[in-house]
């Protein structure tokens, strides 16, 4: 009951911030079913663009991707020391802060918040708010899928198993051996990135990224993840959220490449056409 009330307050707060941006945009047209259908199509297009985006990386994109991988590797030698540091700093107040971070990174949170924002925009025909809700759900779903695939194939043991930070057993479905990267960190940063960029207010951005940071730190604090797990998870969430907010519903372009996808109805269902 308490968590539901908190989520309700968060939705109200976010809607108040989004409404300031929405005033600069027009209302949506068409009936509810047409709007939902259009949003589903857009979400599919966005997912396809995200999937093939590495093939169109510019030099800057490649530099950022390489830097992210190298930084993750650079953090790994310190995983054991950072685990010990977190273990030495447990306290009642830190426990409470950790609980808040864990709740923010739980997959239920973006479902409730994103669904609430989308429903509000749909009911009141506020296109900007509705689009924000769709983007939030997309970013969390797609970044979560990326993280889940890496988790399964990496097969890294979690700290609490005491197998050590260098123990990997590829292709695992047991939660105890799917530590890398952190799913909670991915969810938190994907959600905060979309909301921060859509609300476009410095104070809201500080608060949102602070929450995401607390979520990431809490995963090390509770001995569920190594520091390198949360760094890569946060990076996946951030870059996916950034991609969705800047490329959703448009022809994705990067470097010299160009891609497009169309979904058209036919007598037998739908035709999917891709242009590279």
N, C-alpha and C positions, 0 to 999 in steps of 0.2 A: 504493500500500500504506500509506504514511504517512498520507494523508488519510482512508482507510477506518478506520485505527486511531484517529485523532483523533475521527472521527464516532462511533465505538463508545464512546469514553470520555465524549463529550458526552451521548450517550443514557443511559448509566449514571448520570451526574451528575444529569440532569434527572429521570430516573425516581426517584432517591432523594429529590429535592425533592417531586415529585408524590405519592409514596407517603405523605408526611406529611399531605397534604390528603386523599388517598384513604381514609385510616383513618376519616375522619368520614362517609364515604358508603357506601352498601350496594353489594353485588356485583350485576352484571347477570344477568339471567335469559334463558332462551331459547337455541336452538341458534345456532351460528355464522352460518349462512346467514340466519336471521331477523334477527340483530343487524346484519349487514352491510347487508341490505336496508333495515332501519329507518334506519341511518346515511346511506345514499344518499338516502332520502326526506327526511331532516332537512336534509341538505346542499342539496338542491334547494329546499326551503322557505326556508332561510337566504339562498340566492342571490336568490330572488324578492323577499324582504323587503328585502334590500340594494338591489336594483335600483329598487324603488319608494319607498324611504325618503325621497328628496328631496321627494316630494309631501306628506309628512307632517312636514316639519321644523318644529320649534317655533321661537320667536323666538331662543332660545339657540343652537339648531342653525344657524340662518341667520347669526347673529352670528359663530359659530366658522368657518363656511364662508367668509364674507366676509373675516374676519380672515386666514384662511389664504391666500386669493387676493391680498389687499393686501400681506401680508408677502412673498409670492413676488415680486410686482411691485417691492417696495421693495428686494429683494436684487439684482435684475437689473442696476441701474446699477453695482454693485460686482463683477460677474462677471469682468470683464477684470482688475481689480486683484487679486482673489483668485486668479485663475489664475496671475498673475505671482508672487504670494507663495508659492504652493505650489511653483512651479517653482524658486524660489530656496532651498527648504528640503529638497532631496533628500539623503538619507544612507543608509548601509547599514541602520541600525536602523529608519529610517522605511520603507525598502523592505520589510523583514520584517514590520513592523506592517501595512503596506498589503496584503501578500499574505494575511495572516490575515483582514483585513476583506473583501477580494475573495472569499475562499473562503466566508465566512459569508453573503455576499449572493448567492452563486451559487444558482440555482434547484435544483440537485441537493441542496444541504444540507437544505432543509426537506423534500424528498422522502424523504431517508434518515432524518432525525431524526423527522419527523412519522410516516412509515411505521413506524419502529421503535417509537415510543411507542404508536401505534395497535395494532400487532401484539401488543405486550406486554399491553396492556389486554384485547385480544380473547382471547388464549390463556389468560390467568390470570383472566378474567372480572372485571376491575377496571374498573368503569364510568367512574369519574372519570378514570383514566389514558387509557382508550380515547377518551373524549369529548374530552380535551385534544388527542390526536393528530388527531382529526377536525377540530377547530376550527383547529388549526395549518394543516392542509392546505387547508381552506376559505379561511382568511384570506389565505394566500399566493396561492392560485389566483384568488380574486376581486379582490384588490387588484392582482395582476399583470395581470389582464384589463383593469381600468380604466386602468392605466398604459400598457399596450400600445395601447389605442385612442387615448389622448391623444397618445402618441408619433407614431403614424401620421399623425394629422390635423394636428398642430403642425408636423412636418417641420423641426425646429430642427437646425442643423448642430452637430456636436460640436467642442470646442475644437481638437482636433488637425487639423481640416481647414483651420484658419486662415481660415475665412470670416467670423469675427467673431461676437460674442455676439448680434447682432441679425439674423442671417440665418435666415430661415424660408422654407421651400418646402413648403406644405401637401400632405398625402397622399403620404408617402414610405414605402418599404419597405426602402430601403438603410440599413444600420446606421449609416453615417456621418452620416445626416441624421435620426436618431430619438433625439436627445439629451434631449428634454424630455417627461416627467420621468425621473428615474433609476430603472431597474428594480431594480438591486442594492439601492438604498436602500429601495425599496418592500418587497422581500422581507425584508430584514434587520429593518425596524421592524414589519412584520406578524408575523413569527416571534417577535421579542422581546416584543411587546405581549401576545400570547396566552400565552406561557410565563410572563411576569412576573405577569400577572393570575391565572393558574391556580395557580402555585406560591405566590404571595402571601407572599413573603419579601423584606424590604427589601434584603438583601445579594445575593440572586439577581437582583432587579430592577436593582440598580446594575450588576452584571456584564453582564446581558443588554442593557441599553440602552447600556452602554459599547461593547459589541461592535457594536451597530447604528450607533452614532455613528462608530466607526472605519471601518465599511463606507462610510458616507456621505462621510467626509473622504477616504477612499482614492480615491473616484471623481474627485474634483477633483485629487488628488495625481498620479494617473496620466494626467491630461489627457483623460479620457473624458467628463467632464461639467462643466457650469458649476455654481456654487454654488446658483443658483436651481433647477436641475434636481434636485439632491439634497434640497433643502428640501421641494419639493412631493412628490417621491417618498417621503420619510420621512413626510410628513403623510398621504398616501394609505394607506401601510402601517399607520401607527398607528391612524387612525380606523377603518379596515376591521377590524383586529384587535380593537379595542375594541368595535365593533358586534357582531361575531361572538360574543365571549365573554359579552356581556351580553344578547343577543337570540336566541341559537341555541336552536332547538327550542321557542320560545314565540311567542305572538301578539305581533307587533311593534306597539308603540304609541308615538307621539310627538306632542306638542301635543294637538290635538283629534281627530286622525285615527286611524283604526283599519284594519288590513288583516289578511287571513288567506288562506292557501292550503291546499288539501287535495289529496292525490293518492290516488285510490281505484281499486282494480282493477276491471276489467269484462270482459265476454266478448270484447271486441275489443282489450283491452290495458289502458290506464289512462285515467281521467278526471281532468282538471285543473280544479279549481274555485277561483276567486278571489273574495274578498269585499273590498270597499272601503268 
